[in-house]
Amino acid sequence: MSIDHAVFRFAGIMVLLSVALTYYVSPYFIWFTVFIGVNLIQSSFTGFCPAAMFFRLLGFKAGCAFK
């Protein structure tokens, strides 16, 4: 699995988790969803993603989006 696939999978899981937390725990968890969205937008412009750096350290192979 490449870093790109790992980041996309991780982002999807985090979005679903944050929506569930917002619904079942507290409406303030919506800010977690906002943070994830802002991070995805900024990484699309800059190519910088902390999750990609983490997955690189774990030994995932480079993909096209995050090298």
C-alpha positions as a printed Julia matrix, in Angstrom:
67×3 Matrix{Float64}:
   0.0    0.0    0.0
   1.33   3.45  -0.89
   1.4    6.5    1.35
  -1.38   8.04  -0.75
  -3.74   5.12  -0.15
  -2.89   5.06   3.56
  -3.54   8.8    3.93
  -6.85   8.65   2.05
  -7.99   5.66   4.09
  -6.94   7.32   7.35
  -8.7   10.57   6.4
 -11.9    8.72   5.54
 -11.86   6.84   8.82
 -11.24  10.05  10.76
 -14.11  11.87   9.01
 -16.53   9.04   9.77
 -15.3    8.85  13.36
 -15.71  12.6   13.85
 -19.25  12.54  12.42
 -20.17   9.67  14.75
 -18.68  11.51  17.74
 -20.6   14.65  16.76
 -23.86  12.72  16.55
 -23.51  10.48  19.6
 -21.28  12.39  22.03
 -21.26  16.15  21.57
 -22.0   18.65  18.82
 -18.65  20.27  19.57
 -16.92  17.38  17.81
 -17.95  19.13  14.57
 -14.75  21.12  15.04
 -12.79  17.88  14.65
 -14.5   17.39  11.28
 -13.67  20.98  10.33
 -10.03  20.45  11.29
  -9.81  17.35   9.1
 -11.37  19.19   6.15
  -9.02  22.17   6.51
  -6.04  19.83   6.74
  -7.12  18.03   3.55
  -7.53  21.35   1.7
  -4.16  22.73   2.79
  -2.38  19.48   1.91
  -3.88  19.61  -1.58
  -2.26  23.02  -2.1
   1.04  22.51  -0.28
   1.66  18.76  -0.46
   2.45  18.83   3.28
   0.58  16.28   5.36
   1.61  15.17   8.86
  -0.11  11.81   8.35
   1.96  11.22   5.2
   5.14  11.86   7.17
   3.98   9.36   9.8
   3.19   6.69   7.22
   6.57   7.28   5.55
   8.25   6.6    8.91
   6.29   3.35   9.13
   7.83   2.27   5.83
   5.0    2.77   3.34
   6.19   3.25  -0.23
   5.88   6.66  -1.88
   2.9    7.4   -4.04
   2.06  10.2   -6.44
   0.56  12.81  -4.09
   2.9   12.53  -1.11
   6.54  11.7   -1.81
